Amino acid sequence: MIVISVALSFSMFGQAKKPTLMVVPSEAWCTKNGYMMKFDNQGTPELVPNYKIALQTHSEVNQVISKIGELMTDRGFPLVDLMGAIRGMEQEQAINRSMTSKSGAEIVESPVDMIKRQAKADITLELDYTINKTGPKQSISYNLRALDSYTHKQVAASSNVGAPSFAADAPTLLQEAVLSNIDNFNSQLQKHFDDLFTNGREVTVRVQVFENAQNIDLETDFGGKELNEIIGDWMYQNTVQHRYSEQNSSENFIVFDQVRIPLLDEKGRPMDTKNFVQSLQKYLKAAPYNITSKVDQRGLGQAVLIIGDK
């Protein structure tokens, strides 16, 4: 069972631990400036931001992202570098291309989700800005949204139009516009993170059965209980305050959403969705179930336990 002691939780509160952040140009900014790329999502084309090309070719966006990062770091928020996360994603892709899945199962993950998974930032700050010119003066309009990296839900927001200036560059204009709202913005971030410590991180867990699984599905009986019931009992015991919802199910799949998992495991190490589902995998692998399975992660906030093969 996954347990976090009360003493550990209160210790972390006392240290006022802050969420880890990553700053990225927003999808709106990337669209306006031509930094979108096509992603083939199982035959359906989708447009996603091309952060790498934006950072490599648009010096101004680098400067304004760095300025937001500097402002947040000065206030004690740990920061993950976007380009570092991109390089990590590219290394992982190179390794994956040289490997063959034992099951042949196709797991689709967008480049943006892969970057977020590499970064493992608690919160993604999406920045959209526009430089306004009026005669010799210029000002900046900005919109800064904080999204939970696991659920993509907005947890804080700030927007403003800065005062016009004759000579200030974009980063300086941005800093002046942001400073008037930053304390309230930071308060919203911290409130969300404190809620995660109290109520757990929200994720989605899927359980599926391989097509070639032999003599097992989610209705298979083990000592008078079907496998779906056994998995449901495990979820009840291991979620924070027993909080989760069963969205949909059949003999071949279950979808659990609004699953609240601990931020830390019993040893005080950070826990993500994959770690949580791997604990379920180990539980089902042991006697009396002896079930073979594999775990695939899809972004930070979703992991899949696939039963019947590895």
Helices and strands as residue ranges (DSSP letters): H 6-14, E 21-25, H 27-32, E 36-41, E 44-49, H 51-57, H 59-74, E 79-80, H 82-97, H 111-119, E 123-134, E 137-148, E 154-161, H 170-179, H 182-199, E 201-209, E 221-222, E 225-226, H 227-238, G 240-242, E 245-249, E 253-261, H 273-285, E 293-297, E 302-307
